[in-house]
Amino acid sequence: MGTHVIKMPDIGEGIAEVELSVWHVKVGDMVVEDQVLADVMTDKAMVDIPSPVHGKVIALGGVPGEVMAVGSILISIEVEGAGNVKESAQPAAVAVKETPVAVPKVEAVVESKPAPAPRPAAACQGPMVAREADERPLASPAVRKHALDLGIQLRLVRGTGPAGRVLHEDLDVYLAQGQSNASTVSSAYTQRTDEEQIPVIGMRRKIAQRMQDATQRAAHFSYVEEIDVTAVEELRAHLNEKHGATRGKLTLLPFLVRAMVVALRDFPQINARYDDEAQVITRLGAVHVGIATQADIGLMVPVVLHAEARSLWDNAAEISRLATAARNGKASRDELSGSSITLTSLGALGGIVSTPVLNLPEVAIIGVNKIVERPMVVKGQVVIRKMMNLSSSFDHRVVDGMDAALFIQAIRGLLEQPATLFME
């Protein structure tokens, strides 16, 4: 028997150190070639480290959250034969899953690669797992809400994500197995004294850093306006009824994208990026709209490139395609970079008002709140209308308050008279 040492690989771009984010194996595990051993994170990317050999894990070189130098020992594996202890300079082949994690923007790249071999220890395990009553399983807020809506106790669900994180798919498996009624004794009034400490590492650390950077560097100000979307919603329903079966269903987002494209013609200073170190503002003719998308691994922003050159249905199809790719971790770098303005929506959870954080180096982000029916006075008559707020933020270093207000008012006018969206 010998020992095969895997060193922290040189991921490129002049990176000298990376953060160890998640271990997918532990000491004593048997691993196979191409099985993912760990995830590491650079300033721009999440990277899978696969095993180049079959063998048994005998030592781990770090703990999650530790910053490790390129070339340091990552993991040692016992193998048949002589191993590579004397010749270990060549790192394992790296499958790069670039997941730039800016907030509100996260650029991710997941290159296509064969699925890694499953870890033997989990091969035959079902979806249910026994945890202590006070043990809090890893899961995103969206998954926790989904579980709450389904009446599922997360501590009973086996997570298949990194570090045992519970995913939406795990909830589906749990329900399919008929486990949702197990251990449902209410403890709503039980006194609790438990605490939990969660290290801020990996993607969450990068999100926190970029969020803090955005709020410290840019002079944020927000502007909120309500919009009567009754007419555009009627148009959307009509188009879906007439063309939905052949062209696909339209949501409100492609209408918003179209309104932004048209309004930006008169407000080019808002479709811009600001390099505050070089003190240069770059105004773009092309409108590259980032669509903020919540995924299990965090907030990601796929980009509809050249929205100004796309039809309503083309924008709708591209938004749907990119959102699905981002949620599934299949988006490429080109699909998750290069935005000039961002559109963010919490859908049915949109609330009344929000204060979105700028997606640096952009200077504007448009936030969509939920649609509600309210009595409104129209031409002296009280009528029921569908109303929606836009809660948008701007970089006051670049965008004047008057220009921001006029820009949102322009979007309002276009959506309230939707025929004007298509007039040239």
C-alpha positions as CSV (number, residue, x, y, z in Angstrom):
1,M,0.0,0.0,0.0
2,G,1.1,3.6,-0.6
3,T,-0.1,7.1,0.0
4,H,-1.3,9.5,-2.7
5,V,-1.1,13.1,-1.6
6,I,-3.4,15.7,-3.4
7,K,-2.2,19.3,-3.2
8,M,-4.2,22.4,-3.5
9,P,-4.2,22.9,-7.2
10,D,-3.2,26.1,-9.0
11,I,-6.7,27.3,-10.2
12,G,-5.2,30.1,-12.4
13,E,-5.7,33.8,-12.6
14,G,-2.8,34.4,-10.3
15,I,-4.6,33.1,-7.3
16,A,-2.2,32.2,-4.4
17,E,-4.7,30.9,-1.8
18,V,-8.2,29.6,-1.7
19,E,-10.8,29.0,1.0
20,L,-11.7,25.4,1.8
21,S,-15.5,25.5,1.7
22,V,-16.9,22.0,2.1
23,W,-15.6,18.5,2.5
24,H,-17.6,15.7,0.7
25,V,-15.5,12.9,2.4
26,K,-14.1,12.1,5.8
27,V,-11.3,10.1,7.2
28,G,-11.9,6.4,6.6
29,D,-14.1,6.9,3.5
30,M,-13.4,4.8,0.4
31,V,-13.3,7.0,-2.7
32,V,-13.2,6.3,-6.4
33,E,-11.6,8.1,-9.3
34,D,-13.4,11.4,-10.3
35,Q,-15.4,11.5,-7.0
36,V,-15.6,15.0,-5.7
37,L,-13.6,15.3,-2.5
38,A,-14.1,19.0,-1.6
39,D,-15.3,22.4,-2.8
40,V,-12.9,25.3,-2.5
41,M,-13.6,29.0,-3.2
42,T,-11.6,31.7,-4.7
43,D,-12.6,35.4,-4.9
44,K,-14.4,34.5,-8.1
45,A,-15.3,30.9,-8.2
46,M,-16.3,27.7,-6.4
47,V,-14.2,24.8,-7.6
48,D,-14.8,21.1,-7.3
49,I,-11.7,19.0,-6.4
50,P,-12.1,15.5,-7.7
51,S,-10.0,12.4,-6.8
52,P,-7.6,11.1,-9.4
53,V,-7.4,7.7,-7.7
54,H,-9.3,5.0,-5.9
55,G,-8.4,4.5,-2.3
56,K,-9.1,5.2,1.4
57,V,-9.0,8.7,2.9
58,I,-6.4,8.8,5.7
59,A,-5.9,12.5,6.4
60,L,-7.6,15.8,5.6
61,G,-5.4,18.9,5.2
62,G,-7.8,21.5,6.5
63,V,-11.2,22.4,7.9
64,P,-14.0,24.3,6.2
65,G,-13.4,28.0,6.4
66,E,-9.6,27.7,6.4
67,V,-7.7,29.7,3.8
68,M,-5.1,27.4,2.2
69,A,-2.1,28.2,0.0
70,V,-1.9,26.8,-3.5
71,G,0.4,23.8,-3.3
72,S,-0.4,22.9,0.4
73,I,-1.5,19.4,1.2
74,L,-5.3,19.1,0.7
75,I,-5.9,15.4,1.4
76,S,-4.0,12.1,1.7
77,I,-5.4,8.8,0.2
78,E,-4.2,5.3,0.8
79,V,-3.9,3.5,-2.5
80,E,-2.8,0.2,-3.9
81,G,0.9,0.4,-5.1
82,A,3.6,2.9,-4.3
83,G,1.5,6.1,-4.2
84,N,2.9,9.5,-5.1
85,V,4.4,10.8,-1.8
86,K,7.7,11.5,-3.4
87,E,6.1,12.9,-6.6
88,S,3.1,15.0,-5.6
89,A,3.6,18.3,-7.3
90,Q,1.0,17.5,-10.0
91,P,-2.4,18.3,-8.5
92,A,-5.6,16.4,-9.4
93,A,-7.4,17.5,-12.5
94,V,-9.8,20.2,-11.4
95,A,-13.4,20.5,-12.7
96,V,-14.0,24.2,-12.3
97,K,-17.5,25.2,-11.2
98,E,-17.0,29.0,-11.2
99,T,-19.5,30.5,-8.9
100,P,-18.7,34.2,-8.5
101,V,-20.8,35.1,-5.4
102,A,-21.4,38.8,-5.5
103,V,-24.5,40.2,-3.8
104,P,-26.8,41.1,-5.2
105,K,-25.0,39.5,-8.1
106,V,-23.5,36.0,-8.2
107,E,-21.7,34.9,-11.3
108,A,-21.4,31.2,-11.6
109,V,-19.8,28.8,-14.0
110,V,-20.4,25.1,-13.9
111,E,-18.7,23.4,-16.8
112,S,-20.3,20.2,-18.0
113,K,-18.6,17.1,-16.6
114,P,-19.5,13.5,-15.9
115,A,-21.4,13.2,-12.6
116,P,-19.0,12.1,-9.8
117,A,-19.4,8.6,-8.5
118,P,-21.7,8.5,-5.4
119,R,-20.1,8.1,-2.0
120,P,-20.4,4.4,-1.0
121,A,-21.7,5.3,2.5
122,A,-24.8,7.0,1.2
123,A,-25.6,4.7,-1.7
124,C,-28.4,2.8,0.1
125,Q,-29.7,5.4,2.5
126,G,-33.3,6.7,2.3
127,P,-34.6,10.2,2.7
128,M,-35.4,10.0,6.4
129,V,-32.7,10.7,9.0
130,A,-32.8,10.9,12.8
131,R,-31.4,14.1,14.2
132,E,-31.6,15.4,17.7
133,A,-34.6,17.6,18.4
134,D,-32.5,20.7,18.7
135,E,-30.3,20.0,15.7
136,R,-30.8,22.5,12.9
137,P,-30.2,21.0,9.5
138,L,-28.6,23.0,6.8
139,A,-31.2,24.4,4.3
140,S,-31.8,27.6,2.4
141,P,-34.7,30.0,3.5
142,A,-36.7,28.9,0.4
143,V,-36.3,25.2,1.4
144,R,-37.3,26.0,5.0
145,K,-40.4,27.8,3.9
146,H,-41.3,25.0,1.5
147,A,-40.9,22.5,4.2
148,L,-43.1,24.6,6.6
149,D,-45.8,24.9,3.9
150,L,-45.7,21.1,3.4
151,G,-45.8,20.4,7.2
152,I,-42.4,18.6,7.0
153,Q,-39.9,18.6,9.9
154,L,-36.6,19.3,8.3
155,R,-34.7,17.3,10.9
156,L,-36.3,14.2,9.6
157,V,-35.2,14.7,6.0
158,R,-31.9,13.5,4.7
159,G,-30.0,16.2,2.8
160,T,-28.1,15.3,-0.3
161,G,-26.5,18.8,-0.9
162,P,-23.1,19.9,0.2
163,A,-22.4,19.2,3.8
164,G,-25.8,17.5,4.1
165,R,-27.8,20.5,3.0
166,V,-31.5,19.8,2.5
167,L,-32.6,20.6,-1.1
168,H,-36.0,21.0,-2.6
169,E,-35.5,17.6,-4.3
170,D,-35.0,16.0,-0.8
171,L,-38.4,17.3,0.3
172,D,-40.0,15.7,-2.8
173,V,-38.3,12.4,-2.1
174,Y,-39.4,12.6,1.5
175,L,-43.0,13.1,0.5
176,A,-42.9,10.3,-2.1
177,Q,-41.7,8.0,0.6
178,G,-44.7,8.8,2.7
179,Q,-42.6,10.0,5.6
180,S,-44.3,13.4,6.1
181,N,-46.5,12.2,9.0
182,A,-43.7,10.7,11.1
183,S,-42.9,12.3,14.4
184,T,-45.4,15.1,14.2
185,V,-46.0,15.6,17.9
186,S,-46.2,19.4,18.4
187,S,-43.6,21.0,20.6
188,A,-44.7,24.6,19.9
189,Y,-44.9,25.4,23.6
190,T,-41.9,23.5,24.8
191,Q,-39.3,25.8,26.5
192,R,-36.0,25.8,24.5
193,T,-32.6,26.7,25.6
194,D,-30.6,25.5,22.6
195,E,-28.2,27.7,20.6
196,E,-26.5,27.3,17.3
197,Q,-23.3,28.8,16.0
198,I,-22.9,28.9,12.2
199,P,-19.5,29.8,10.8
200,V,-19.7,32.3,8.0
201,I,-17.6,30.5,5.4
202,G,-17.6,29.8,1.7
203,M,-20.3,31.3,-0.3
204,R,-22.0,33.0,2.6
205,R,-18.7,34.7,3.5
206,K,-18.3,36.0,-0.1
207,I,-22.0,37.2,-0.1
208,A,-21.4,39.0,3.1
209,Q,-18.2,40.6,1.9
210,R,-19.8,41.8,-1.4
211,M,-22.9,43.0,0.3
212,Q,-20.8,45.1,2.7
213,D,-18.7,46.3,-0.1
214,A,-21.7,47.5,-2.1
215,T,-23.2,49.3,0.8
216,Q,-20.0,51.0,1.9
217,R,-18.8,52.1,-1.6
218,A,-22.0,53.2,-3.3
219,A,-24.2,56.1,-2.1
220,H,-27.5,54.2,-2.1
221,F,-30.9,55.9,-2.4
222,S,-34.2,54.3,-3.1
223,Y,-37.3,55.5,-4.9
224,V,-40.7,53.8,-4.6
225,E,-43.6,54.4,-7.0
226,E,-46.9,52.5,-7.4
227,I,-48.0,51.4,-10.9
228,D,-51.5,50.5,-12.1
229,V,-50.7,47.2,-13.9
230,T,-54.4,46.4,-14.8
231,A,-54.0,47.1,-18.5
232,V,-50.7,45.3,-18.9
233,E,-52.0,42.3,-17.0
234,E,-55.0,42.2,-19.3
235,L,-52.7,42.3,-22.3
236,R,-50.5,39.5,-20.8
237,A,-53.6,37.3,-20.2
238,H,-54.8,37.9,-23.7
239,L,-51.5,37.1,-25.3
240,N,-51.1,34.0,-23.2
241,E,-54.6,32.8,-24.2
242,K,-54.0,33.5,-27.9
243,H,-50.3,32.5,-28.3
244,G,-49.3,30.7,-25.0
245,A,-49.6,27.2,-26.5
246,T,-47.3,28.0,-29.4
247,R,-45.0,30.7,-28.1
248,G,-44.9,30.0,-24.4
249,K,-46.5,31.7,-21.4
250,L,-45.6,35.3,-20.6
251,T,-45.0,36.5,-17.0
252,L,-44.8,40.2,-16.1
253,L,-41.0,40.2,-16.2
254,P,-40.6,40.5,-20.0
255,F,-43.0,43.4,-20.0
256,L,-40.8,45.1,-17.3
257,V,-37.7,44.3,-19.3
258,R,-39.2,45.9,-22.4
259,A,-40.3,49.0,-20.4
260,M,-36.7,49.3,-19.0
261,V,-35.3,49.1,-22.5
262,V,-37.6,51.8,-23.9
263,A,-37.2,54.1,-20.9
264,L,-33.4,53.8,-20.9
265,R,-33.3,55.4,-24.3
266,D,-34.0,58.7,-22.6
267,F,-31.9,58.0,-19.5
268,P,-28.5,56.5,-20.7
269,Q,-26.8,57.6,-17.4
270,I,-28.8,54.9,-15.7
271,N,-27.7,52.1,-18.0
272,A,-24.1,52.4,-16.9
273,R,-21.2,51.0,-14.8
274,Y,-19.1,53.1,-12.5
275,D,-15.4,52.3,-11.9
276,D,-14.9,54.3,-8.7
277,E,-11.2,53.5,-8.5
278,A,-10.6,54.9,-12.0
279,Q,-13.3,57.5,-11.6
280,V,-14.8,56.5,-15.0
281,I,-18.5,56.1,-15.9
282,T,-19.2,53.8,-18.8
283,R,-22.6,54.3,-20.4
284,L,-23.7,51.3,-22.5
285,G,-25.9,51.4,-25.6
286,A,-26.7,47.7,-25.2
287,V,-29.1,46.8,-22.4
288,H,-27.9,43.7,-20.5
289,V,-30.5,43.0,-17.9
290,G,-29.5,40.9,-14.9
291,I,-32.3,38.8,-13.5
292,A,-31.8,38.2,-9.7
293,T,-32.5,34.5,-9.1
294,Q,-32.6,32.6,-5.8
295,A,-30.9,29.3,-5.9
296,D,-30.1,26.8,-3.2
297,I,-26.5,27.9,-3.1
298,G,-27.4,31.6,-2.8
299,L,-28.4,34.6,-4.9
300,M,-27.4,34.4,-8.6
301,V,-27.9,36.9,-11.4
302,P,-28.1,35.4,-14.9
303,V,-28.0,38.1,-17.6
304,V,-30.3,38.6,-20.6
305,L,-27.8,40.0,-23.0
306,H,-29.0,42.6,-25.6
307,A,-32.5,42.8,-24.3
308,E,-33.0,45.8,-26.5
309,A,-32.8,43.5,-29.6
310,R,-35.2,40.8,-28.3
311,S,-38.9,40.4,-28.8
312,L,-41.3,40.0,-25.9
313,W,-41.3,36.2,-26.3
314,D,-37.6,36.1,-26.9
315,N,-37.0,37.9,-23.6
316,A,-39.5,35.7,-21.8
317,A,-37.8,32.5,-23.1
318,E,-34.4,33.7,-22.2
319,I,-35.4,34.7,-18.7
320,S,-36.9,31.3,-18.1
321,R,-33.9,29.4,-19.6
322,L,-31.4,31.4,-17.6
323,A,-33.3,31.1,-14.3
324,T,-33.5,27.4,-14.7
325,A,-29.9,27.1,-15.6
326,A,-28.8,29.2,-12.6
327,R,-31.0,27.2,-10.2
328,N,-29.6,23.9,-11.5
329,G,-26.0,25.2,-11.4
330,K,-25.6,24.8,-15.2
331,A,-25.1,28.4,-16.2
332,S,-21.9,29.5,-17.9
333,R,-19.7,32.5,-17.1
334,D,-21.0,34.4,-20.1
335,E,-24.6,33.8,-19.0
336,L,-23.8,35.1,-15.5
337,S,-21.7,38.2,-16.2
338,G,-21.8,41.5,-18.0
339,S,-25.1,43.0,-16.8
340,S,-25.6,46.8,-17.1
341,I,-28.8,47.0,-14.9
342,T,-30.5,44.5,-12.7
343,L,-34.1,43.5,-12.2
344,T,-35.0,41.8,-8.9
345,S,-38.3,40.4,-7.8
346,L,-39.5,38.3,-4.8
347,G,-42.5,37.2,-6.7
348,A,-45.5,36.4,-4.5
349,L,-43.3,37.4,-1.5
350,G,-42.6,40.8,-3.0
351,G,-44.1,42.7,-0.1
352,I,-45.1,46.4,-0.3
353,V,-41.7,48.0,-0.3
354,S,-38.1,46.8,-0.5
355,T,-34.7,48.5,-0.6
356,P,-32.6,46.4,-3.1
357,V,-28.8,46.6,-2.8
358,L,-27.0,47.7,-5.9
359,N,-25.2,45.2,-8.0
360,L,-21.8,47.0,-8.4
361,P,-20.5,48.3,-10.6
362,E,-24.0,49.0,-11.9
363,V,-25.7,52.2,-10.8
364,A,-29.4,51.1,-10.7
365,I,-31.4,48.1,-9.6
366,I,-35.2,47.8,-10.2
367,G,-37.1,46.0,-7.5
368,V,-40.6,44.5,-8.2
369,N,-43.1,44.1,-5.4
370,K,-46.3,42.0,-5.4
371,I,-49.5,42.8,-7.3
372,V,-52.5,43.5,-5.2
373,E,-56.1,44.5,-6.0
374,R,-57.1,47.8,-4.4
375,P,-60.0,50.3,-4.7
376,M,-58.7,53.3,-6.7
377,V,-60.4,56.5,-7.8
378,V,-60.4,56.7,-11.7
379,K,-62.1,59.6,-13.3
380,G,-64.1,60.2,-10.2
381,Q,-65.2,56.6,-9.8
382,V,-64.0,54.1,-7.3
383,V,-62.9,51.0,-9.2
384,I,-60.9,47.9,-8.4
385,R,-57.4,48.0,-10.0
386,K,-54.3,45.8,-9.9
387,M,-51.5,47.8,-8.3
388,M,-47.8,47.1,-7.9
389,N,-44.9,49.0,-6.4
390,L,-41.5,49.4,-7.9
391,S,-38.9,49.8,-5.2
392,S,-35.7,50.7,-6.9
393,S,-32.2,51.8,-5.8
394,F,-29.6,54.0,-7.4
395,D,-26.0,55.1,-6.9
396,H,-26.3,58.8,-6.0
397,R,-22.7,59.3,-7.0
398,V,-23.8,58.9,-10.6
399,V,-27.5,59.2,-10.8
400,D,-29.3,62.4,-9.6
401,G,-32.5,62.0,-7.7
402,M,-34.6,63.8,-10.3
403,D,-33.3,61.5,-13.1
404,A,-34.1,58.4,-11.1
405,A,-37.6,59.6,-10.4
406,L,-38.2,60.5,-14.0
407,F,-36.9,57.1,-15.1
408,I,-39.3,55.2,-12.9
409,Q,-42.1,57.5,-14.0
410,A,-41.3,56.7,-17.6
411,I,-41.5,52.9,-16.8
412,R,-44.8,53.6,-15.0
413,G,-46.2,55.4,-18.1
414,L,-45.2,52.6,-20.4
415,L,-46.7,49.8,-18.3
416,E,-50.0,51.7,-17.6
417,Q,-50.3,52.3,-21.4
418,P,-48.8,49.0,-22.6
419,A,-49.4,49.8,-26.3
420,T,-46.6,52.4,-26.0
421,L,-44.1,49.6,-25.2
422,F,-44.2,48.6,-28.9
423,M,-44.4,52.0,-30.6
424,E,-41.3,53.3,-32.4
